[in-house]
Amino acid sequence: MVRAASVVCAALAFAGCTTPPRVDPAEVARRHLADLHMVIITFKQNNDRFPTATEVHQAVIDIGWGDAFLKDPWGRFYHYRSQARRDPSTIELCSRGPDGELGTADDICVQNPAPAAGEPLRFGSMPR
């Protein structure tokens, strides 16, 4: 991402851009989680069940996103559980955040894994 930002700055040098724009890792994680959520929900709609982690991985590869898409901006695999502990009819989908520990305040998790039609995904910490 930094290389792409440098290219953009070079192209826009006439506009006064001297440093690459800062990419917020939390925002990158939220975008990845939203895309992974779409893959998971599409699988569930087509198969009447949530995919396993292996099936999510295969779907990401089939789409052409690559293995790197399965890792958060801090280099750790996203946490996915197809049957959430608190409600087996939902999923857990999170980034462990900068500290790398699941269940801490800096986690970035999908808060409404099955939103109503038109409802945007909400993000927050790992539910306890």
C-alpha positions in Angstrom: 0.0 0.0 0.0 2.8 2.4 0.8 4.3 1.8 -2.7 1.0 2.6 -4.3 0.6 5.7 -2.2 4.1 6.8 -3.3 3.2 6.4 -6.9 0.1 8.5 -6.3 2.2 11.2 -4.6 4.7 11.2 -7.5 1.8 11.7 -9.9 0.4 14.5 -7.9 3.7 16.2 -7.0 2.5 19.3 -8.8 -0.3 19.6 -6.3 2.1 19.7 -3.3 1.9 16.1 -2.1 5.3 15.4 -0.5 4.5 12.3 1.7 2.3 9.3 1.1 -1.1 9.5 2.7 -1.4 7.6 6.0 -3.5 4.5 5.6 -5.5 3.8 8.8 -4.9 0.0 9.6 -8.2 -0.2 11.5 -10.1 1.1 8.4 -8.3 -1.4 6.2 -9.3 -4.2 8.7 -13.0 -3.0 8.6 -13.0 -3.1 4.8 -11.5 -6.6 4.7 -13.9 -7.8 7.3 -16.9 -6.4 5.3 -15.6 -8.2 2.2 -15.0 -11.4 4.1 -18.5 -11.1 5.6 -19.9 -10.8 2.1 -18.1 -14.1 1.1 -19.4 -15.9 4.2 -23.0 -14.7 3.9 -23.0 -15.6 0.2 -21.8 -19.1 1.0 -24.5 -19.4 3.7 -27.2 -18.3 1.2 -26.0 -20.9 -1.4 -25.4 -23.8 1.0 -27.8 -23.2 3.9 -24.9 -23.3 6.4 -22.0 -21.2 7.4 -18.7 -22.1 5.7 -15.8 -23.7 7.6 -12.6 -21.7 7.8 -11.1 -23.9 5.0 -14.1 -23.1 2.8 -13.7 -19.3 3.4 -10.0 -19.6 2.5 -10.9 -21.5 -0.7 -13.5 -18.9 -1.6 -11.0 -16.1 -1.2 -8.5 -17.9 -3.4 -11.3 -18.7 -6.0 -12.2 -15.0 -6.1 -8.6 -14.2 -6.7 -8.0 -12.1 -3.6 -5.1 -14.3 -2.4 -3.9 -15.5 1.0 -2.7 -12.0 2.1 -6.4 -11.0 2.2 -6.9 -13.4 5.1 -4.5 -11.4 7.3 -5.2 -8.2 9.0 -3.0 -5.1 8.6 -0.9 -6.2 11.6 -0.1 -9.5 9.8 -2.3 -11.9 11.7 -5.1 -14.1 10.4 -8.6 -12.8 11.0 -10.5 -14.7 13.6 -13.5 -16.6 12.2 -15.7 -19.0 14.0 -18.7 -20.4 12.1 -20.8 -20.9 15.2 -20.3 -18.1 17.7 -20.1 -19.1 21.3 -22.8 -16.7 22.3 -25.2 -17.6 19.5 -24.6 -20.7 17.4 -26.8 -19.3 14.6 -24.2 -16.5 14.0 -20.5 -16.1 13.3 -17.5 -14.4 15.0 -15.4 -12.4 12.5 -12.7 -10.2 14.0 -9.3 -8.7 13.7 -7.3 -9.1 16.9 -6.2 -5.4 16.5 -2.7 -4.0 17.1 -2.1 -5.9 20.3 -2.8 -9.3 18.7 -4.9 -10.5 21.6 -8.5 -11.7 21.0 -11.0 -10.3 23.5 -9.4 -6.9 24.1 -10.6 -3.4 23.6 -8.7 -2.9 20.3 -10.3 -5.8 18.5 -12.3 -4.9 15.4 -15.3 -7.3 15.0 -18.4 -7.5 13.0 -21.1 -6.7 15.6 -24.2 -7.7 13.5 -23.1 -10.7 11.5 -26.6 -11.1 9.9 -27.8 -7.5 9.3 -31.3 -6.9 8.0 -31.6 -6.0 4.3 -30.1 -2.6 3.8 -28.6 -2.4 7.3 -24.9 -1.6 7.2 -22.4 -3.7 9.1 -21.5 -2.4 12.6 -18.0 -2.8 14.0 -16.8 -2.9 17.6 -14.8 -5.0 20.1 -15.2 -8.7 20.6 -18.4 -9.4 22.5 -17.8 -11.0 25.9 
